[in-house]
Amino acid sequence: MTAQQLKNSILQMAVQGKLVPQDPNDEPASVLLERIRAEKERLIKEKKIKREKNPSVIFKGADNTPYEKIGDEVRSLADEVPFDIPDSWEWVRMKYICQLIDGEKIQNASYHNLDARYMRGKAEPQTLNSGKYVSQGTYLILVDGENSGEVFIAPEDGYMGSTFKVLWITTQLFAPYVLKFIELYKEPLRNAKRGAAIPHLNKELFFNLPIPMPPIEEQRRIVEKIDEVSSAVSAYDIAYRKTESLNTAFPEALKKSILQEAVQGKLVPQDPSDEPAEALLERIRAEKQRLIKEGKIKKDKHESVIFRRDNSHYEKLDGVERCIDDELPFEIPESWAWTYLGNISFVTKLAGFEYTKYIAPALTNHGIPLFKGKNIQNGKLIEHFEGFIPETVSNELWRSQLSKRCLLTPYVGSIGNVAVFPGTYKAHLGSNVGKIEPYSGNGVLIEYILFYLRSTTGYEQLTKYKKATAQESISIDAIRNVLMPIPPLNEQERIVSAIDTALSIVQKL
């Protein structure tokens, strides 16, 4: 139960006569209603309020259920009133105790404009020299806008905003009780607004609301009790919000913890019989050399190899060796190895000239879909495409073609987002999205790469070189240079299986 639901529950108990006990010494509400009739007649004569066109009188019938008399017509209200009330209470319509009136029009006097934004403390006061004057303490009700039905108390003398009406409440009632009742119906009033361009308060609904009327002294006790428990409701609200925040944050934090433990070699045990990762990387290097010879990929201008020696890690780049222990984010098991994402996978994008020369002239409404950066959101593929190209054009641009299972990640916009392209249909890279395609089918599992890039360390590696421009961006080289730990292939399979199991459990939390 939210704090608002708890508050509404308290208000509901209050207007049903269940929040405070009845006192047999209280003057019954029927006497109170007579005084209200007398006051209204006086104000009508003074032309301060208008006479109702179809005045309503609600009374208890011989069967102890409420009836309403309008003119000569009498009808039962048994199906309209939502609950029973104590014997000392009476039912009335809101129009019997309230009216919506305008403020007094005055000119050549400076007062603040009491509009909704100022009353909520969200705007500085604006001074006007004329308007509809209201005095401090006047009840103002919003009649225009999304929050129609909300009541404010004028904090000072001023001109009421154009979206307000003065809410006149008979002085014979304890006005705060009426306001509590209106607050209970805030949502129904808001949901029943009329008007398309500018919604308005549904005055028919408002004026015809049946309001249970306790004796005046009980009204005071009810409001006093509501105010008394309001601090407890506020404390409950704080606790509820913290709990909700924890319930939201905990699964995500747990997911990240699981992924981080996995990529550090702490989720599943190592098996000494597993082929070490270094042998795996050697096979991938051989695969790369074959693809280079076949002209399918280009040779790295600055090929890097990371290796272990004397319990330290070194990088050999352009024939120069250097220790990189300080650059590694954590220790890994002996059977693992460090490498760069570009060493184990083909990382590319659609070149600008390819788009201009081949893609743009061939755009159509059907054919091979183009993946753009915005098609990757929250780790998922959004398969709503804005452009297509003929298959013949896609085949000419094999480098940026999507025909195999691979990873897609934006390099402009939502940097750090990664999703798996299933490879079950042909597609093509569009603008602002790169692909990560492992070189070997028996090398590094695409699922393992995905989980690593979604881990805390992987995300940091993927985003550490992002550029803060109008839209965040990174280079394709930055993606290639993501540093990542590689387990033996068999351990990768165990890690992926364990993560899948763990995440499915977390999903149910």
Secondary structure, 3 states (H helix, E strand, C coil): CCHHHHHHHHHHHHHCCCCCCCCCCCCCHHHHHHHHHHHHHHHHHCCCCCCCCCCEEEEECCCCCEEEEECCEEEECCCCCCCCCCCCCEEEEHHHHEEEECCEEEEEEEEEEECHHHHCCCCCCCEEEEEEEECCCCEEEECECCCCCCEEECCCCEEECCCEEEEEECCCCCHHHHHHHHHHCHHHHHHCCECCCCCECCHHHHHCCEEEECCHHHHHHHHHHHHHHHHHHHHHHHHHHHHHHHHHHHHHHHHHHHHHHHHCCCCCCCCCCCCCHHHHHHHHHHHHHHHHHCCCCCCCCCCEEEEEECCEEEEEECCEEEECHHHCCCCCCCCCEEEEHHHHEEEECCCHHHHHHHHHHHCECCCEEEECHHHEECCEECCCCCCEECHHHHHHCHHHEECCCEEEEECECCCCCCEEECCCCCEEECCCEEEEEECCCCCCCHHHHHHHHHCHHHHHHHHCCCECCCCCECCHHHHHCCEEEECCHHHHHHHHHHHHHHHHHHHCC
